[in-house]
Amino acid sequence: MDLSNRTVLVVGGTSGIGRELARRFAAAGSTVAVGGRSPQALAELAEEGFAAFSIDVTDSVSVASGRDAVLARYPDLDTVVTMSGVMLLEDLREPAHFEAAAATIDTNLLGTIRVIDAFTPHLVRRGAGTFLTVTSGIAFLPFPPMPSYAASKAGVHAYSEALRAQLAGTGVGVVELVPPAVATAGQEKVNPHALPLDDFATEVMHLLSQDPTPREILVKGVLMHRWAEREGTYDDLVAQRSRALAMLPGRHA
């Protein structure tokens, strides 16, 4: 993928990985717009020179109006990144967890689908373009304290595979970014093994720039997760990660 002359929309680019990737695409020479829900973050990005659009992926009307505003300003948009996501702890023994599960699925999976649906006609009409979906190493190696997060990201993976098959021959590609734990929003304090954001973004941009672009963007730090079943390490790794259930209220190691 030539990163130097694209027109990119990063939905969910107001913080963390999305914000850093927006900056990296811009630094590579692409025109970059950012969509998100936080007015303060959008204002900050606008001060940096990004076009900022209010888009709430849980609201179909917001997604549609955001799409119309983006395409009015950038009719040559060729790359849509679906970054929006939430990570919530859930204790499946407590019925109250369902609220967190519903919010997670609505944002991570249905939100991704809403954005893709909104921009598919435009990209297909162009006859060229790319969807960059974002899953997680947790899609392939669950983190038991976050079951709906794992399920939602596994869903985005499967959806990305089906989308790629359905768009074959249209000129529109589908690339899946699979992050490991990345040190954003203080996660480096929670998870000392989290990959530094700068290192992660550098590796991602290198992989994206390859020709042909890989279907899955897998930094070295996520290979353990992605291929755990193939390597026969899945059961042991899930057992290790299950120790984190102690962080749930009322649970003990």
N, C-alpha and C positions, 0 to 999 in steps of 0.2 A: 504493500500500500504506500503510495506517495503521500507523505504527511505534509508536504510543503504548499499544497495548493488546493486544499479542500475547504468546503463550507460545512462546519460542524455545529450541531446542536447537542449540548450535554444536558439532558433532563435529569435533575438531581445533582447538578454540578455546583451547588451552593456551599458544600463543605466536603471535607475528607478527600477520598480518592477522586470523586468527580471534579472537585475544584482544582485539584492538582493536574488532572488530565486535561482540563480546559486550558490551563496555563501552558502545559507542554505542547498541545496542538497549536496554540497561538505562537509559541516560541519557535515551532518548526516552520511557521509561515502560513498556517491556515487561518481562515476567518472563523471565529468561534462565538457562538451565542450560548447563553446558559439559561436554563429554566429551573424554577424551584418555588418553594412556598414561603421562604423567609424574606420578608421585605427588607430587613436590615442587611442580610447577606447579599441580596440582589443589588441593593444600593452600593455596597462595598465593591462588588464586582463591576458595576457600572463605572465607578470611580477608577477602576483599573483599566477601563477601556472596552470591557465586554458589553455586548448587547444583552440585556437582562429581561427575561419574560416571566411573569407570574404563571406557574403551572402547578396545579395540584393533581397528581396522578390518580387520586381516589375519586375524582370528580370528572365525569365525562364531559360536562359542559366546559369546565376549566381547560381540559386537554384540547378540546376542539377550538376554543377561542385562542388558546396559546398557539396552536398550530397555525391558525389563520394569521395571527400577528407575525409569527416567525416567517411564514412564506411570503407575506406581503413585503417584508423587508429583505428577505433572502430567497428569491425565487429559484436560485440555483443550488439550494441546500442539497447536499449529496450524502451526508453522514449523520445518523441519529444514534446517540448513545443513551441507553436507558439505565441510568444509575440509581434511581430512587429506591430506597430500601430502609427498613427498620429492623433492629435486632432486639428482641424482648425475651426475658426469662419467663419460663412457664413451669409450674408444678402441675403435672397432669393428674395428680391426686385431688386437686382442688378444682371444683367446677368453674370457679371464677376465671380460670385460665383461658376460657373460650374467648373472652373479650380481646385478650392479647393475640390469640390465634387468628381471630377474624381481622384484626387490624393489620397483622403481618401479611396474611394472604392478600388482603385488599390492596396493600401498597406494593408488595414485592412481586406478586404474580399477576394479579389483575391490573395493577398499575402499569406493568410492563406491556401487557396485552393492549391496554387502552392506547398507550403511546404508539406502539407498532401499528395498530389499526388506523390511527389518525394519519400516519405518514406513509403507509404503504401505497395508497393510490398515487401520491406525488412521486415517489421514487420509481414506481413501475412506469409511470408516464415518461419519466426522464430516460428510462432504459438503462440506468446506471446508478449505483449508489451502494451504501452499506448500512446495515443495522449492526451496532455493537451492543450486544446484550451483556449483562453482568450477572454472573452467578456467584459461586463461592466454593472453596474447598469443602465447606460443610455440606454442600449438595451431594458430595461423593463419600464423605466420611462424617457422619452426623456428630454434632456436639449435643449430648443429651439434655442439657439445661435449656436448649433453644430448639425444641422439636419442630415448631411451625416455621421457624426460619429455615431449617434444613429442608423441610417439605416444600416451602415456597421456592427455594433456589433450585432444588431438584426439578420442580415443575418448570422453571424458566429454562433449565437445560434441555428438558424434553421438548418444550415449546420451540426453542431455538433450532433444534434438529428438524422438527417438522416444518418450521417456517422456511428453513434453508431448502428443504426438498420441494416445498410448494412454489418457491420463488425461482427455482432452477429455470434457466433460459430467459429470465426477464432482465438480466444484467444487474440485479440487486443481490448483493452478497450478505451473508449473516456470519458474523464473527462473535464468538463467545469469550468473554474475559472471565477468568476463574481466579479471583484473588485468594491468597491465604489470609491469615490474620495480619493486618497492616496497622502500624502504629499511627492511628488517627484519634483525635478527640480524647486524648489521655489514655488510649488503650495500652500504650507502652507501660503504664503503671500497673494495669490489670494483668497483662500478658507480657512477661519479659521476653518471650520468644517472637513477639510481633515484628514483622519486617519493617524497617524504617521506610516511611512513605517515599522519601526521595529515591532510595534504592529501588523500591518497587516500581515507581513511575518510570525510572530510567530503563529498567528491564522491559517493561511493557512497551514503551515506545520503540525500543530496539526490535522486539518481536513483531510489532505491527508494521514496521518498515520493511519486513522481509517480502520477497517476491518469489512465489505467491504468498499471500498473507495466510498464516495458519488458521484453520477453522476454530481452534481453541488457543487462546493466549495463556500459556502455562509458564509462569515464572518458576525458577528452580524450587522456591520455597513451598510450592503447592503440589509438586509431583508426588510427594508422600501421600497426600490426600487423594489425588486423582486416581492413582493406580494401586490403592491399597488392596482392593479385591484381587486384582491381577497378580499382585506380588505375594498374596497370602498373608498379609499383615493386618487385614481388616478387623478381625475379631479382637486381636490383642490391642489394637489402637482404640477401638470403641470402648473396650474395658478400661483402658487408661483414662480416656476422656470422660468416662462415667464418674470418675472421682470428683469431678467438678460439680456433681449434683449436691455436694455439701454446701455450695453457696446458696442453695434455695432455703428460704426461711423454714425452720422446723426440721430440716434434713441434717443428717450427721454423716461424716465420712465413713 
